[in-house]
Amino acid sequence: MPIDAREHSPAAARNSGPILAVLKALLPERGAALEIASGTGQHAACFGAALPGWTWQPTDAAPHGFASIAAWSADAGASNVRAPLLLNVLSDRWPSTGHAFTTPFDLIYCANMLHIAPWACCAGLMQGAARHLAPTGHLVTYGPYLEDDVPTAPGNLQFDASLRAQNPAWGIRALSDVAREAQHAGLRLAARHALPANNLLLVWQRTAPSH
């Protein structure tokens, strides 16, 4: 019997449906997507299969999950999901190896990275998105955030404490700080969607030029 290379994230299995519903309402029928920090590949497979008019480019900073990404996409029959590429958001060249991206993306998607990466990765994500987004494209980020004037759920407070105990450079980020990094890169928050398990899906766009 062949070995199943698919790694399984229970969170990705739970949140794929709610995230996909927002993406379907946001996106046109066709386009090109770049996924940052693809992890197990469950999102790439799910979204690629559900959005057949889109090409989906998964990436990750570590190659050990590439077999899982490919296996999930094959299992879903998502032939529009490309082979995963190595990409470190802190690099000023995307992807990190091979040919640099030259065609803009209509969507750059990043889920559950900011709180399990050093804070510098937020600026790297925003600056990279600004380099590679099409003029009318969207950056979509998903995960837990701390918001001014919005009480933080007890579960998120516990999660934040556990993250910082594992690595002092990790932790749930304040949305105001993330928005500040986005602004520095020429992006603005265009939409906020509250999703299950105290997570937010945020849609970022290019800042309109001043006249």
KOLTITI-685499 format. One record per atom (N, C-alpha, C): atom name; x, y, z. Coordinates in Angstrom, 3 decimals. Example, Ala and Ser with C-alpha at 12.3 -4.5 7.8 and 13.67 -1.06 7.14 Angstrom:
# KOLTITI-685499
 atomo       c1       c2       c3
     N   13.190   -5.690    7.800
    CA   12.300   -4.500    7.800
     C   13.200   -3.300    7.800
     N   12.850   -2.250    7.080
    CA   13.670   -1.060    7.140
     C   12.900    0.030    7.870
//
This chain:
# KOLTITI-685499
 atomo       c1       c2       c3
     N    0.851   -1.194    0.000
    CA    0.000    0.000    0.000
     C    0.890    1.248    0.000
     N    0.629    2.218   -0.888
    CA    1.452    3.429   -0.915
     C    1.286    4.249    0.354
     N    2.345    4.923    0.726
    CA    2.306    5.772    1.922
     C    1.538    7.058    1.609
     N    0.621    7.419    2.508
    CA   -0.146    8.658    2.353
     C    0.707    9.814    2.860
     N    1.081   10.718    1.973
    CA    1.949   11.837    2.354
     C    1.184   12.997    2.962
     N   -0.133   12.925    2.988
    CA   -0.927   14.053    3.474
     C   -0.781   14.245    4.985
     N   -0.333   15.425    5.374
    CA   -0.353   15.809    6.789
     C   -1.691   16.484    7.065
     N   -2.190   16.322    8.285
    CA   -3.538   16.792    8.593
     C   -3.521   17.846    9.694
     N   -4.137   18.984    9.401
    CA   -4.341   20.032   10.400
     C   -5.827   20.113   10.708
     N   -6.250   19.776   11.933
    CA   -7.672   19.873   12.270
     C   -8.222   21.289   12.069
     N   -7.405   22.304   12.389
    CA   -7.866   23.684   12.215
     C   -8.127   23.995   10.747
     N   -7.227   23.547    9.857
    CA   -7.425   23.794    8.423
     C   -8.676   23.090    7.922
     N   -8.933   21.899    8.439
    CA  -10.140   21.174    8.040
     C  -11.391   21.924    8.471
     N  -11.349   22.542    9.657
    CA  -12.526   23.254   10.162
     C  -12.743   24.587    9.465
     N  -11.649   25.307    9.185
    CA  -11.845   26.689    8.725
     C  -11.884   26.829    7.208
     N  -11.609   25.759    6.465
    CA  -11.593   25.878    5.008
     C  -12.930   26.353    4.459
     N  -14.025   25.789    4.979
    CA  -15.345   26.158    4.483
     C  -15.691   27.623    4.698
     N  -15.580   28.149    5.928
    CA  -15.878   29.563    6.150
     C  -14.976   30.506    5.358
     N  -13.682   30.167    5.222
    CA  -12.780   31.014    4.444
     C  -13.171   30.983    2.972
     N  -13.465   29.804    2.458
    CA  -13.843   29.671    1.056
     C  -15.089   30.482    0.733
     N  -16.042   30.521    1.653
    CA  -17.267   31.297    1.408
     C  -16.948   32.769    1.189
     N  -16.009   33.312    1.968
    CA  -15.621   34.713    1.793
     C  -14.878   34.903    0.473
     N  -13.978   33.974    0.165
    CA  -13.216   34.088   -1.083
     C  -14.142   34.051   -2.298
     N  -15.136   33.175   -2.285
    CA  -16.058   33.087   -3.413
     C  -16.820   34.391   -3.615
     N  -17.169   35.060   -2.518
    CA  -17.887   36.329   -2.632
     C  -16.973   37.468   -3.063
     N  -15.680   37.346   -2.775
    CA  -14.722   38.415   -3.032
     C  -14.143   38.352   -4.438
     N  -13.875   37.149   -4.915
    CA  -13.033   36.988   -6.098
     C  -13.843   36.863   -7.382
     N  -13.275   37.310   -8.499
    CA  -13.897   37.065   -9.796
     C  -13.755   35.593  -10.179
     N  -14.291   35.244  -11.341
    CA  -14.312   33.845  -11.745
     C  -12.919   33.311  -12.041
     N  -12.039   34.183  -12.518
    CA  -10.708   33.730  -12.913
     C   -9.631   34.630  -12.318
     N   -8.462   34.049  -12.113
    CA   -7.353   34.836  -11.601
     C   -6.181   33.944  -11.226
     N   -5.151   34.576  -10.696
    CA   -3.942   33.873  -10.261
     C   -3.706   34.185   -8.789
     N   -3.518   33.137   -7.989
    CA   -3.335   33.291   -6.545
     C   -1.976   32.778   -6.116
     N   -1.397   33.470   -5.153
    CA   -0.164   33.064   -4.489
     C   -0.491   32.833   -3.024
     N   -0.196   31.643   -2.529
    CA   -0.413   31.356   -1.111
     C    0.921   31.370   -0.380
     N    0.971   32.121    0.721
    CA    2.147   32.195    1.585
     C    1.928   31.275    2.779
     N    2.960   30.506    3.155
    CA    2.883   29.609    4.317
     C    1.761   28.585    4.143
     N    1.886   27.761    3.104
    CA    0.823   26.817    2.758
     C    0.682   25.665    3.751
     N    1.692   25.404    4.555
    CA    1.571   24.386    5.599
     C    1.304   23.004    5.040
     N    0.219   22.372    5.507
    CA   -0.110   21.015    5.081
     C   -0.591   20.961    3.637
     N   -1.083   22.069    3.103
    CA   -1.620   22.095    1.750
     C   -3.122   21.887    1.673
     N   -3.800   21.789    2.816
    CA   -5.242   21.558    2.802
     C   -6.005   22.739    2.204
     N   -5.587   23.957    2.523
    CA   -6.267   25.118    1.947
     C   -6.056   25.178    0.440
     N   -4.832   24.954   -0.013
    CA   -4.550   25.007   -1.447
     C   -5.423   24.017   -2.200
     N   -5.533   22.801   -1.681
    CA   -6.339   21.777   -2.340
     C   -7.811   22.141   -2.346
     N   -8.320   22.579   -1.206
    CA   -9.735   22.929   -1.095
     C  -10.093   24.097   -1.999
     N   -9.311   25.164   -1.927
    CA   -9.639   26.367   -2.690
     C   -9.376   26.164   -4.182
     N   -8.312   25.441   -4.500
    CA   -8.034   25.162   -5.901
     C   -9.155   24.367   -6.545
     N   -9.649   23.344   -5.838
    CA  -10.734   22.527   -6.375
     C  -12.027   23.320   -6.502
     N  -12.277   24.223   -5.563
    CA  -13.525   24.986   -5.565
     C  -13.488   26.207   -6.483
     N  -12.290   26.630   -6.880
    CA  -12.128   27.802   -7.746
     C  -11.369   27.367   -9.004
     N  -12.017   26.597   -9.892
    CA  -11.298   26.011  -11.022
     C  -10.794   27.027  -12.030
     N  -11.335   28.245  -12.023
    CA  -10.856   29.279  -12.933
     C   -9.596   29.973  -12.449
     N   -9.111   29.578  -11.284
    CA   -7.931   30.201  -10.687
     C   -6.740   29.246  -10.742
     N   -5.557   29.797  -10.973
    CA   -4.329   29.051  -10.720
     C   -3.891   29.373   -9.297
     N   -3.396   28.363   -8.599
    CA   -3.048   28.522   -7.178
     C   -1.598   28.090   -6.997
     N   -0.761   29.041   -6.551
    CA    0.659   28.764   -6.343
     C    0.946   28.656   -4.850
     N    1.086   27.430   -4.303
    CA    1.441   27.294   -2.887
     C    2.929   27.517   -2.661
     N    3.264   28.033   -1.490
    CA    4.659   28.230   -1.098
     C    4.792   27.988    0.400
     N    6.019   27.782    0.836
    CA    6.280   27.696    2.264
     C    7.760   27.977    2.488
     N    8.095   28.383    3.711
    CA    9.480   28.684    4.042
     C   10.297   27.430    4.309
     N    9.617   26.293    4.510
    CA   10.304   25.022    4.773
     C    9.789   23.981    3.789
     N   10.682   23.218    3.169
    CA   10.246   22.278    2.135
     C    9.693   20.957    2.653
     N    9.748   20.730    3.967
    CA    9.370   19.391    4.460
     C    7.890   19.086    4.222
     N    7.060   20.118    4.037
    CA    5.638   19.885    3.807
     C    5.242   19.818    2.344
     N    6.204   19.905    1.437
    CA    5.858   19.964    0.011
     C    5.153   18.692   -0.462
     N    5.566   17.548    0.059
    CA    4.917   16.301   -0.346
     C    3.458   16.284    0.088
     N    3.193   16.818    1.267
    CA    1.817   16.885    1.752
     C    0.980   17.821    0.884
     N    1.547   18.974    0.523
    CA    0.823   19.924   -0.328
     C    0.444   19.269   -1.650
     N    1.401   18.595   -2.270
    CA    1.145   17.936   -3.547
     C    0.127   16.812   -3.399
     N    0.205   16.068   -2.307
    CA   -0.707   14.941   -2.108
     C   -2.140   15.394   -1.901
     N   -2.340   16.458   -1.111
    CA   -3.695   16.972   -0.905
     C   -4.295   17.464   -2.219
     N   -3.502   18.158   -3.023
    CA   -4.001   18.681   -4.295
     C   -4.347   17.546   -5.251
     N   -3.509   16.517   -5.287
    CA   -3.784   15.364   -6.140
     C   -5.054   14.652   -5.693
     N   -5.226   14.510   -4.384
    CA   -6.401   13.835   -3.846
     C   -7.678   14.589   -4.187
     N   -7.585   15.941   -4.218
    CA   -8.748   16.769   -4.527
     C   -8.980   16.914   -6.023
     N   -8.048   16.409   -6.826
    CA   -8.168   16.579   -8.265
     C   -7.977   18.015   -8.705
     N   -7.227   18.782   -7.920
    CA   -7.021   20.214   -8.194
     C   -5.792   20.391   -9.079
     N   -5.978   20.180  -10.364
    CA   -4.857   20.278  -11.299
     C   -4.398   21.709  -11.508
     N   -5.186   22.671  -11.029
    CA   -4.805   24.084  -11.142
     C   -3.904   24.537  -10.002
     N   -3.581   23.650   -9.062
    CA   -2.629   23.956   -7.986
     C   -1.245   23.553   -8.466
     N   -0.348   24.499   -8.491
    CA    0.998   24.251   -9.000
     C    1.881   23.596   -7.936
     N    3.023   23.125   -8.374
    CA    3.977   22.534   -7.440
     C    4.442   23.598   -6.442
     N    4.586   23.260   -5.162
    CA    4.969   24.255   -4.157
     C    6.383   24.777   -4.371
     N    6.572   26.024   -3.974
    CA    7.869   26.683   -4.092
     C    8.350   27.141   -2.724
     N    9.661   27.256   -2.580
    CA   10.272   27.758   -1.353
     C   10.185   29.279   -1.333
     N    9.602   29.829   -0.275
    CA    9.462   31.290   -0.186
     C    9.576   31.727    1.263
     N   10.544   32.591    1.524
    CA   10.722   33.229    2.823
     C   10.274   34.677    2.673
     N    9.268   35.090    3.440
    CA    8.719   36.431    3.264
     C    9.739   37.520    3.568
     N   10.790   37.206    4.317
    CA   11.798   38.204    4.650
     C   12.743   38.498    3.487
     N   12.700   37.668    2.463
    CA   13.542   37.892    1.293
     C   12.941   38.981    0.418
     N   13.809   39.787   -0.205
    CA   13.309   40.807   -1.128
     C   13.130   40.230   -2.527
     N   13.274   38.919   -2.635
    CA   13.075   38.233   -3.907
     C   12.159   37.047   -3.660
     N   11.017   37.033   -4.324
    CA   10.064   35.929   -4.201
     C    9.999   35.186   -5.524
     N   10.018   33.836   -5.556
    CA   10.314   32.946   -4.442
     C   11.798   32.970   -4.103
     N   12.168   32.183   -3.107
    CA   13.540   32.233   -2.621
     C   14.520   31.523   -3.538
     N   14.017   30.564   -4.322
    CA   14.856   29.835   -5.277
     C   14.150   29.787   -6.621
     N   14.905   29.490   -7.651
    CA   14.309   29.407   -8.979
     C   14.064   30.787   -9.567
     N   13.209   30.834  -10.572
    CA   12.923   32.095  -11.248
     C   12.053   32.995  -10.374
     N   12.376   34.282  -10.337
    CA   11.566   35.241   -9.583
     C   10.214   35.439  -10.265
     N    9.189   35.722   -9.453
    CA    7.877   36.009  -10.014
     C    7.951   37.281  -10.858
     N    7.382   37.228  -12.033
    CA    7.355   38.408  -12.907
     C    5.937   38.837  -13.249
     N    4.962   37.927  -13.093
    CA    3.567   38.254  -13.397
     C    2.829   38.538  -12.091
     N    2.123   39.669  -11.987
    CA    1.421   39.995  -10.744
     C    0.325   38.972  -10.418
     N    0.011   38.877   -9.141
    CA   -1.041   37.976   -8.662
     C   -2.296   38.776   -8.330
     N   -3.440   38.184   -8.643
    CA   -4.721   38.815   -8.320
     C   -5.091   38.611   -6.857
     N   -4.534   37.582   -6.250
    CA   -4.766   37.286   -4.836
     C   -3.472   36.795   -4.222
     N   -3.116   37.332   -3.065
    CA   -2.064   36.757   -2.221
     C   -2.743   36.381   -0.916
     N   -2.619   35.127   -0.528
    CA   -3.368   34.577    0.599
     C   -2.390   34.045    1.645
     N   -2.618   34.415    2.895
    CA   -1.730   33.994    3.981
     C   -2.557   33.724    5.235
     N   -2.595   32.480    5.663
    CA   -3.376   32.100    6.846
     C   -2.459   31.626    7.966
     N   -2.762   32.100    9.165
    CA   -2.130   31.579   10.384
     C   -0.610   31.577   10.339
     N   -0.051   32.685    9.849
    CA    1.409   32.818    9.858
     C    1.876   33.879   10.837
     N    1.196   35.001   10.896
    CA    1.730   36.154   11.618
     C    1.973   35.865   13.096
     N    1.154   35.027   13.712
    CA    1.312   34.785   15.153
     C    2.333   33.694   15.464
     N    2.778   32.948   14.441
    CA    3.808   31.924   14.691
     C    5.052   32.215   13.853
     N    5.363   33.490   13.748
    CA    6.561   33.945   13.029
     C    7.054   35.210   13.712
     N    8.328   35.526   13.614
    CA    8.834   36.783   14.177
     C    8.080   37.979   13.596
     N    8.006   39.053   14.359
    CA    7.247   40.230   13.937
     C    7.747   40.790   12.607
     N    9.025   40.658   12.315
    CA    9.563   41.164   11.055
     C    8.882   40.538    9.846
     N    8.298   39.345   10.024
    CA    7.630   38.687    8.900
     C    6.371   39.433    8.477
     N    5.778   40.202    9.371
    CA    4.611   41.000    8.990
     C    5.008   42.044    7.954
     N    6.079   42.775    8.230
    CA    6.559   43.768    7.264
     C    6.972   43.087    5.970
     N    7.627   41.916    6.085
    CA    8.030   41.195    4.888
     C    6.843   40.796    4.035
     N    5.770   40.334    4.684
    CA    4.559   39.953    3.956
     C    3.951   41.153    3.251
     N    3.812   42.253    3.965
    CA    3.177   43.431    3.383
     C    4.007   44.001    2.234
     N    5.306   44.077    2.411
    CA    6.165   44.624    1.357
     C    6.191   43.707    0.134
     N    6.225   42.395    0.378
    CA    6.199   41.457   -0.732
     C    4.875   41.497   -1.476
     N    3.781   41.623   -0.728
    CA    2.475   41.723   -1.371
     C    2.402   42.983   -2.225
     N    2.943   44.073   -1.718
    CA    2.927   45.318   -2.491
     C    3.734   45.180   -3.785
     N    4.788   44.369   -3.746
    CA    5.598   44.158   -4.956
     C    4.876   43.287   -5.979
     N    4.098   42.331   -5.510
    CA    3.611   41.284   -6.406
     C    2.107   41.285   -6.645
     N    1.361   42.169   -6.023
    CA   -0.077   42.244   -6.270
     C   -0.368   42.992   -7.563
     N   -1.362   42.516   -8.292
    CA   -1.883   43.264   -9.425
     C   -2.508   44.559   -8.900
     N   -2.653   45.582   -9.733
    CA   -3.178   46.875   -9.262
     C   -4.501   46.764   -8.511
     N   -5.389   45.879   -8.945
    CA   -6.680   45.716   -8.274
     C   -6.739   44.439   -7.445
     N   -5.564   43.861   -7.149
    CA   -5.525   42.600   -6.421
     C   -5.785   42.754   -4.936
     N   -5.946   41.609   -4.262
    CA   -6.224   41.586   -2.823
     C   -5.173   40.750   -2.097
     N   -4.755   41.230   -0.942
    CA   -4.036   40.416    0.035
     C   -5.058   39.991    1.069
     N   -5.172   38.699    1.319
    CA   -6.098   38.179    2.321
     C   -5.284   37.503    3.414
     N   -5.469   37.940    4.641
    CA   -4.825   37.298    5.785
     C   -5.900   36.742    6.706
     N   -5.574   35.627    7.352
    CA   -6.532   34.964    8.241
     C   -5.819   34.535    9.510
     N   -6.502   34.686   10.629
    CA   -5.956   34.241   11.902
     C   -6.517   35.051   13.046
     N   -5.983   34.857   14.262
    CA   -6.419   35.632   15.417
     C   -5.695   36.972   15.476
     N   -6.397   37.988   15.949
    CA   -5.808   39.317   16.101
     C   -6.307   39.935   17.409
     N   -5.541   40.853   17.949
    CA   -5.965   41.694   19.069
     C   -6.474   43.001   18.481
     N   -7.668   43.431   18.907
    CA   -8.271   44.637   18.353
     C   -8.539   45.653   19.448
     N   -8.257   46.906   19.158
    CA   -8.596   47.986   20.077
     C  -10.112   48.048   20.239
     N  -10.567   48.214   21.459
    CA  -11.992   48.380   21.776
     C  -12.828   47.133   21.490
     N  -12.178   45.989   21.254
    CA  -12.890   44.716   21.093
     C  -12.329   43.746   22.127
     N  -13.150   43.278   23.073
    CA  -12.640   42.360   24.094
     C  -12.033   41.110   23.458
     N  -10.872   40.723   23.949
    CA  -10.216   39.526   23.441
     C  -10.823   38.294   24.091
     N  -11.178   37.300   23.285
    CA  -11.770   36.071   23.803
     C  -10.787   35.384   24.749
     N  -11.272   34.813   25.859
    CA  -10.370   34.119   26.791
     C   -9.514   33.063   26.102
     N  -10.106   32.365   25.137
    CA   -9.334   31.341   24.427
     C   -8.151   31.927   23.685
     N   -8.337   33.115   23.106
    CA   -7.233   33.758   22.395
     C   -6.166   34.253   23.354
     N   -6.573   34.709   24.539
    CA   -5.594   35.121   25.543
     C   -4.736   33.935   25.972
     N   -5.378   32.784   26.167
    CA   -4.631   31.584   26.543
     C   -3.725   31.130   25.406
     N   -4.244   31.216   24.189
    CA   -3.455   30.829   23.026
     C   -2.235   31.730   22.893
     N   -2.423   33.029   23.092
    CA   -1.320   33.975   22.999
     C   -0.248   33.657   24.039
     N   -0.669   33.360   25.252
    CA    0.290   33.030   26.316
     C    1.067   31.757   25.977
     N    0.370   30.778   25.404
    CA    1.051   29.521   25.069
     C    2.041   29.728   23.926
     N    1.698   30.587   22.968
    CA    2.618   30.882   21.871
     C    3.892   31.537   22.392
     N    3.730   32.534   23.255
    CA    4.885   33.266   23.769
     C    5.734   32.389   24.681
     N    5.120   31.404   25.323
    CA    5.888   30.464   26.137
     C    6.744   29.549   25.254
     N    6.207   29.211   24.072
    CA    6.981   28.383   23.137
     C    8.130   29.159   22.507
     N    7.849   30.419   22.161
    CA    8.849   31.249   21.488
     C    8.516   32.710   21.769
     N    9.380   33.439   22.447
    CA    9.091   34.836   22.776
     C    8.857   35.727   21.551
     N    9.298   35.279   20.359
    CA    9.105   36.064   19.142
     C    7.728   35.840   18.534
     N    6.967   34.894   19.069
    CA    5.624   34.611   18.557
     C    4.587   35.370   19.375
     N    3.342   35.290   18.950
    CA    2.239   35.897   19.689
     C    1.200   36.494   18.759
     N   -0.028   36.570   19.250
    CA   -1.106   37.164   18.466
     C   -0.822   38.652   18.287
     N   -0.945   39.130   17.067
    CA   -0.574   40.513   16.739
     C   -1.761   41.465   16.883
     N   -1.458   42.703   17.251
    CA   -2.475   43.748   17.303
     C   -2.802   44.182   15.882
     N   -4.086   44.220   15.576
    CA   -4.501   44.599   14.231
     C   -3.996   45.994   13.881
     N   -3.956   46.887   14.849
    CA   -3.473   48.245   14.579
     C   -2.008   48.233   14.148
     N   -1.208   47.345   14.742
    CA    0.205   47.246   14.347
     C    0.343   46.662   12.943
     N   -0.474   45.655   12.650
    CA   -0.443   45.048   11.315
     C   -0.867   46.074   10.269
     N   -1.906   46.840   10.580
    CA   -2.375   47.866    9.641
     C   -1.315   48.937    9.406
     N   -0.526   49.223   10.433
    CA    0.540   50.219   10.288
     C    1.615   49.705    9.323
     N    1.970   48.442    9.447
    CA    2.940   47.863    8.512
     C    2.385   47.844    7.089
     N    1.100   47.546    6.974
    CA    0.469   47.552    5.654
     C    0.516   48.944    5.042
     N    0.223   49.944    5.850
    CA    0.231   51.326    5.361
     C    1.617   51.722    4.879
     N    2.638   51.318    5.608
    CA    4.012   51.621    5.198
     C    4.330   51.008    3.836
     N    3.688   49.880    3.524
    CA    3.925   49.198    2.248
     C    2.994   49.680    1.142
     N    2.070   50.586    1.483
    CA    1.141   51.088    0.479
     C   -0.140   50.292    0.369
     N   -0.509   49.600    1.465
    CA   -1.736   48.815    1.490
     C   -2.661   49.337    2.584
     N   -3.947   49.080    2.419
    CA   -4.933   49.509    3.420
     C   -5.915   48.375    3.674
     N   -6.505   48.383    4.852
    CA   -7.515   47.384    5.198
     C   -8.826   47.751    4.522
     N   -9.332   46.867    3.665
    CA  -10.552   47.143    2.902
     C  -11.766   46.429    3.475
     N  -11.576   45.307    4.153
    CA  -12.720   44.568    4.699
     C  -12.264   43.691    5.852
     N  -13.167   43.513    6.818
    CA  -12.921   42.679    7.996
     C  -14.070   41.703    8.130
     N  -13.763   40.420    8.196
    CA  -14.786   39.387    8.342
     C  -14.495   38.576    9.595
     N  -15.437   38.563   10.531
    CA  -15.299   37.744   11.728
     C  -15.713   36.316   11.392
     N  -14.821   35.349   11.642
    CA  -15.076   33.949   11.337
     C  -15.051   33.130   12.627
     N  -15.474   31.872   12.554
    CA  -15.526   31.053   13.779
     C  -14.176   30.945   14.481
     N  -14.257   30.536   15.744
    CA  -13.084   30.312   16.599
     C  -12.280   31.589   16.829
     N  -12.985   32.734   16.863
    CA  -12.360   34.026   17.198
     C  -11.235   34.407   16.239
     N  -11.430   34.107   14.970
    CA  -10.476   34.477   13.946
     C  -11.065   35.537   13.024
     N  -10.185   36.279   12.368
    CA  -10.598   37.295   11.410
     C  -10.016   36.978   10.046
     N  -10.801   37.219    9.016
    CA  -10.297   37.228    7.652
     C  -10.261   38.681    7.211
     N   -9.081   39.160    6.870
    CA   -8.875   40.565    6.535
     C   -8.498   40.695    5.065
     N   -9.093   41.664    4.406
    CA   -8.836   41.919    2.996
     C   -8.102   43.244    2.874
     N   -6.929   43.202    2.256
    CA   -6.083   44.385    2.091
     C   -5.985   44.723    0.609
     N   -5.972   46.004    0.310
    CA   -5.839   46.473   -1.074
     C   -4.787   47.567   -1.130
     N   -4.393   47.892   -2.351
    CA   -3.465   49.003   -2.528
     C   -4.128   50.303   -2.088
     N   -3.338   51.168   -1.482
    CA   -3.849   52.478   -1.083
     C   -4.094   53.305   -2.346
     N   -5.255   53.906   -2.438
    CA   -5.582   54.732   -3.598
     C   -4.639   55.933   -3.631
     N   -4.061   56.255   -4.789
    CA   -3.164   57.411   -4.871
     C   -3.910   58.701   -4.581
     N   -3.237   59.612   -3.900
    CA   -3.844   60.909   -3.591
     C   -3.793   61.813   -4.819
     N   -4.785   62.697   -4.950
    CA   -4.847   63.605   -6.089
     C   -4.727   65.046   -5.606
//
